[in-house]
Amino acid sequence: MVLQYDGNTDDAKFIGTRFYEEDFKSGVLSLVATPEGTPTTVVFIANTFDVNFSGFDTLGEIKSRLKECRGKDEALIVDENGNQHVIFSAFTEITTGLQPGSGIEVDLKRNVAKVEFEIENSLPENITITSVQVGSVITDS
């Protein structure tokens, strides 16, 4: 799904049309042109299927719905066949305006990661893990 806003502050208003999966069959997405020097923000969310994203009339409203996922049920979308999908998203701020015929490049980011680890405790008492941080790791492949 794609949402476009007329600025980059929380009070930026929704402009344009909400696009859904069926709109991408042509491989072309049309955004609303904005005057030169006028900022716009475009929000891309992949793997939403038929989830209702109505509302979100301001950029602040969609930002306020961002949350920390604390479990599998909050992190995945289930399609009509029961298959689970990871949500990908991107917020792209265009500060120079969006001219007719211009293009933008967007990198969608995965919103969750699965981490498996094993801890061996050689101490006589139990340990408690209070925090885990996951970062991007570049590997040579």
FIKOLTOR-164079 format. One record per residue (C-alpha): x, y, z. Coordinates in steps of 0.2 Angstrom, whole numbers, plus 5000, padded with zeros to 4 digits. Layout:
# residues N
<X = X	Y = Y	Z = Z>;
...
This chain:
# residues 141
<X = 5000	Y = 5000	Z = 5000>;
<X = 5006	Y = 5018	Z = 4997>;
<X = 5001	Y = 5034	Z = 5006>;
<X = 5006	Y = 5051	Z = 5001>;
<X = 5006	Y = 5067	Z = 5012>;
<X = 5008	Y = 5085	Z = 5008>;
<X = 5023	Y = 5088	Z = 5020>;
<X = 5035	Y = 5080	Z = 5032>;
<X = 5027	Y = 5085	Z = 5049>;
<X = 5014	Y = 5076	Z = 5059>;
<X = 5000	Y = 5088	Z = 5053>;
<X = 5004	Y = 5084	Z = 5035>;
<X = 4988	Y = 5080	Z = 5026>;
<X = 4985	Y = 5064	Z = 5016>;
<X = 4984	Y = 5068	Z = 4997>;
<X = 4981	Y = 5056	Z = 4982>;
<X = 4974	Y = 5039	Z = 4982>;
<X = 4978	Y = 5024	Z = 4992>;
<X = 4986	Y = 5010	Z = 4982>;
<X = 4984	Y = 4992	Z = 4985>;
<X = 4992	Y = 4976	Z = 4978>;
<X = 4981	Y = 4975	Z = 4963>;
<X = 4986	Y = 4992	Z = 4958>;
<X = 5004	Y = 4986	Z = 4955>;
<X = 5000	Y = 4973	Z = 4942>;
<X = 5005	Y = 4986	Z = 4929>;
<X = 5022	Y = 4990	Z = 4938>;
<X = 5018	Y = 5008	Z = 4938>;
<X = 5013	Y = 5019	Z = 4952>;
<X = 5007	Y = 5037	Z = 4950>;
<X = 5010	Y = 5049	Z = 4964>;
<X = 5003	Y = 5067	Z = 4966>;
<X = 5015	Y = 5080	Z = 4959>;
<X = 5020	Y = 5094	Z = 4971>;
<X = 5027	Y = 5111	Z = 4968>;
<X = 5046	Y = 5113	Z = 4968>;
<X = 5052	Y = 5116	Z = 4985>;
<X = 5037	Y = 5109	Z = 4993>;
<X = 5040	Y = 5093	Z = 5004>;
<X = 5030	Y = 5077	Z = 5002>;
<X = 5031	Y = 5061	Z = 5012>;
<X = 5027	Y = 5044	Z = 5004>;
<X = 5024	Y = 5029	Z = 5015>;
<X = 5026	Y = 5012	Z = 5007>;
<X = 5019	Y = 4996	Z = 5016>;
<X = 5021	Y = 4979	Z = 5008>;
<X = 5012	Y = 4963	Z = 5013>;
<X = 4996	Y = 4971	Z = 5020>;
<X = 4984	Y = 4961	Z = 5009>;
<X = 4966	Y = 4967	Z = 5013>;
<X = 4970	Y = 4975	Z = 5030>;
<X = 4960	Y = 4991	Z = 5031>;
<X = 4971	Y = 5006	Z = 5032>;
<X = 4957	Y = 5019	Z = 5032>;
<X = 4960	Y = 5034	Z = 5042>;
<X = 4978	Y = 5040	Z = 5043>;
<X = 4972	Y = 5057	Z = 5037>;
<X = 4988	Y = 5065	Z = 5044>;
<X = 5006	Y = 5059	Z = 5044>;
<X = 5005	Y = 5059	Z = 5063>;
<X = 4991	Y = 5047	Z = 5063>;
<X = 5001	Y = 5034	Z = 5054>;
<X = 5016	Y = 5037	Z = 5064>;
<X = 5006	Y = 5035	Z = 5080>;
<X = 5001	Y = 5018	Z = 5075>;
<X = 5019	Y = 5012	Z = 5074>;
<X = 5022	Y = 5000	Z = 5088>;
<X = 5035	Y = 4988	Z = 5095>;
<X = 5031	Y = 4970	Z = 5090>;
<X = 5032	Y = 4959	Z = 5106>;
<X = 5027	Y = 4943	Z = 5097>;
<X = 5023	Y = 4934	Z = 5082>;
<X = 5005	Y = 4938	Z = 5082>;
<X = 5009	Y = 4957	Z = 5081>;
<X = 5023	Y = 4955	Z = 5068>;
<X = 5015	Y = 4945	Z = 5054>;
<X = 5000	Y = 4947	Z = 5042>;
<X = 4991	Y = 4931	Z = 5038>;
<X = 4983	Y = 4930	Z = 5021>;
<X = 4967	Y = 4922	Z = 5015>;
<X = 4976	Y = 4905	Z = 5014>;
<X = 4983	Y = 4906	Z = 5031>;
<X = 5001	Y = 4910	Z = 5025>;
<X = 5011	Y = 4922	Z = 5036>;
<X = 5020	Y = 4936	Z = 5029>;
<X = 5032	Y = 4949	Z = 5036>;
<X = 5027	Y = 4967	Z = 5034>;
<X = 5040	Y = 4978	Z = 5025>;
<X = 5039	Y = 4997	Z = 5025>;
<X = 5047	Y = 5014	Z = 5021>;
<X = 5044	Y = 5032	Z = 5024>;
<X = 5052	Y = 5043	Z = 5010>;
<X = 5053	Y = 5061	Z = 5013>;
<X = 5055	Y = 5071	Z = 4997>;
<X = 5060	Y = 5089	Z = 5002>;
<X = 5062	Y = 5097	Z = 4984>;
<X = 5045	Y = 5093	Z = 4978>;
<X = 5039	Y = 5079	Z = 4966>;
<X = 5039	Y = 5085	Z = 4948>;
<X = 5028	Y = 5076	Z = 4935>;
<X = 5037	Y = 5062	Z = 4927>;
<X = 5050	Y = 5061	Z = 4940>;
<X = 5055	Y = 5045	Z = 4949>;
<X = 5060	Y = 5040	Z = 4967>;
<X = 5069	Y = 5025	Z = 4973>;
<X = 5064	Y = 5017	Z = 4989>;
<X = 5071	Y = 5003	Z = 5000>;
<X = 5058	Y = 4993	Z = 5010>;
<X = 5064	Y = 4988	Z = 5027>;
<X = 5059	Y = 4972	Z = 5036>;
<X = 5050	Y = 4976	Z = 5052>;
<X = 5055	Y = 4960	Z = 5061>;
<X = 5069	Y = 4948	Z = 5062>;
<X = 5070	Y = 4930	Z = 5069>;
<X = 5085	Y = 4928	Z = 5080>;
<X = 5090	Y = 4911	Z = 5087>;
<X = 5103	Y = 4909	Z = 5100>;
<X = 5109	Y = 4897	Z = 5114>;
<X = 5115	Y = 4902	Z = 5131>;
<X = 5125	Y = 4891	Z = 5142>;
<X = 5124	Y = 4895	Z = 5160>;
<X = 5139	Y = 4888	Z = 5170>;
<X = 5134	Y = 4898	Z = 5186>;
<X = 5125	Y = 4889	Z = 5200>;
<X = 5111	Y = 4902	Z = 5200>;
<X = 5098	Y = 4907	Z = 5186>;
<X = 5101	Y = 4922	Z = 5175>;
<X = 5088	Y = 4934	Z = 5168>;
<X = 5090	Y = 4942	Z = 5151>;
<X = 5083	Y = 4959	Z = 5152>;
<X = 5087	Y = 4966	Z = 5135>;
<X = 5092	Y = 4960	Z = 5117>;
<X = 5097	Y = 4972	Z = 5103>;
<X = 5098	Y = 4966	Z = 5085>;
<X = 5108	Y = 4976	Z = 5072>;
<X = 5111	Y = 4975	Z = 5054>;
<X = 5126	Y = 4963	Z = 5050>;
<X = 5135	Y = 4964	Z = 5033>;
<X = 5142	Y = 4947	Z = 5028>;
<X = 5153	Y = 4942	Z = 5014>;
<X = 5144	Y = 4929	Z = 5004>;
